[in-house]
Amino acid sequence: MAGQAQYEELARQLSAVGAVKRDLGRILPQDCSAGSAGVLALLGRHGDLRMSALSELLAVDMSVTSRHAAHLADRGWVERSPDPADKRSRILHLTPEGRTMLAELSRRSTELLAERLDDWTDAEIGRLIGLLTRLRASFGDCRTIAHRPPLPPAPPPPVPVSEQAPTTRTPAQAT
């Protein structure tokens, strides 16, 4: 099992992954935020989704999902249609323009990764993919499990009356 120093270094390295994400964010088209790109990617991977399912996959509030959906719909990348099972809900699906944008996003990210990792071997990239996949699996479905702080220590068990120190009573308490 890894020691504390290794876990601390791992935490530092994982926080540095933010730099990679920022670089990937810089290559997005001006009218496509990282959140919008995430929605397009999920729709591309999962197909048509109800707004509630999309919100759960994104691990964000429904209002955030609704803003992303409106942004994408305004650009013609997704369509929102009533859910036949629940007319109050909407189903999102990619339009042909949305599929074109998703392909462009994929091309851009693939090119950036290929450029930045050009001195890596195929085996190293494969190991990284395997380790990141395993890391995600170790954390499970982070969308539905809220982080809970550790419980406070349990109070000590009560001391049986027979083991308690004798108390002295005043004459008034004795009666």
N, C-alpha and C positions, 0 to 999 in steps of 0.2 A: 504494500500500500504506500502511496506517495506521502511524503512528509509535508508539514505545513509550508515550508519554504517553496516546495514545488507547486502547491496550490496557490500560493501568493503570486508566483511567477506566472502561472497559468491565468490568473485573474488579470494581471497586467497585460499579458499578450492578448487576451480576449477583448479587453477595453481598446487595445490598439487596432482591432478589427474595424473600429469606427472610421479609421483613415481609409481603409479599403472601400467601405460603404460610401464615404464622402466622394472618393474618386469616381466610383460608379455613378453617383448622383450628378456629378459634373458633366457627364456625357449625355444626360437626358435632354430631349428637345425642350425648348424654353416653355412650351405650353403643357408639358407633362411632368408633374411633380413625382417624387419618389412614391408617394401614396397612390397616385393614379397609376403609376407603373406597376405597383403591387397588385392593385385591383385587376388590371389587364392580365397580369401573369396568373392570378388565381382563376380568372374566368377562362383563360387559355388552358389551364391545367385541369380544372374541374368541370368545365362546361357551364351551362346556365345555372345561376344560383339565385336563391331568394336573398333579399337584402339581409335578413336575420342571419342566414348561414354565412354570408360574406362578412358580416360584422364579426361573427364568431371566429372565422378563419383569420381575419385581420387583427383580432384581439383588441378591438376598439369599440367605442360607444356607437350606437346606431346613428346618432346625429353626424358623427364623423364619416361613417359609411355613406350616409345620404349626401353629404357634401361632395365626396369623391364621385359618387354616381352622377350627381348633377353636372359636375365638371366634365366628366367623360361623355355624358349625353349631349351636352352643349357642343362638344367637338365632333359629335357623330360617331364616336368610337364604341358606344354601347347603346342599347335600346332597353327601356324599362317597360315592361308589360304587366298587366294584372295577373296575379297568380290565380289560376282557375280554381284551386282548392280554397283560396282565401282572398276574396276581392280587395281586402284592405292591404294586402301585401303586394310587393312588386318582385318580379323576376328580372334579373339582368342577363343580357346575352350580348356577346360581341357582334358587332356589325362587320361587314367586309373591311371597312376603313379601320376598325379596331384591330382586326387580324393583321392588317398591313402595318399598323403602328407597333403591335406586339412583335412582329417579325423584325422591324427596325430596331426596337429596343434590344432584342436578342442579339442581333448582328453587332450592335455597338458594344454591348457588354462582353460578348465573346471576343471581339477584336481587342478591347482593352485588357482583358485577362491574358490573351495570347501575347500581347505586347509586354505586359509586366512580368509574365512568367516564362518568357522565352528561354531563360537559362535553366529552367526546371526540366527534369526528364518526365516522360510519360508515367513512369512508375511513381515518381514523387507526387505528381498531380493526382494519380490514382489513390495513393496513400492518404493524401490530404482529404480527398473526397470521402474516403472510407472512414477516416477519423472524425470528420465533421458530421457525417451521417450517424456515427455511433454516439457522438456527443449529444446531438439532438435527441436521439432515442433515449439516452440516459436521463434527459430532463423530461421526457414524456410530452404530453400535450400541455404545453405551458399556457395555452389559452384558457383552460378551464380550471386550473389549479392556482389559486391565489397563494402568494408567498405568505407564510405565517411566521411571525417571529417566534423564537423558542419560548416555551412555556416557562414561567417563573418557577423557581425551585419549590417543591412541595413543602408545606409547613411540617415541622417535626410532629411525630405522633404524640397524642396526649399522654401524660405520665399517669399511670394508674394511681388511684387514691392511696393505696397501701405504700407506694414508694415516695409520696409527696412528703416534704418536710413538715413537721408538726407546726401548727400555728398557735400562737398564744391568743387567748381571748380575754377581753376585759370583762368584769363582772356583769356589765350591762348586756354584752353579747351572749353570755352564757344562759340567760333566761329566756 
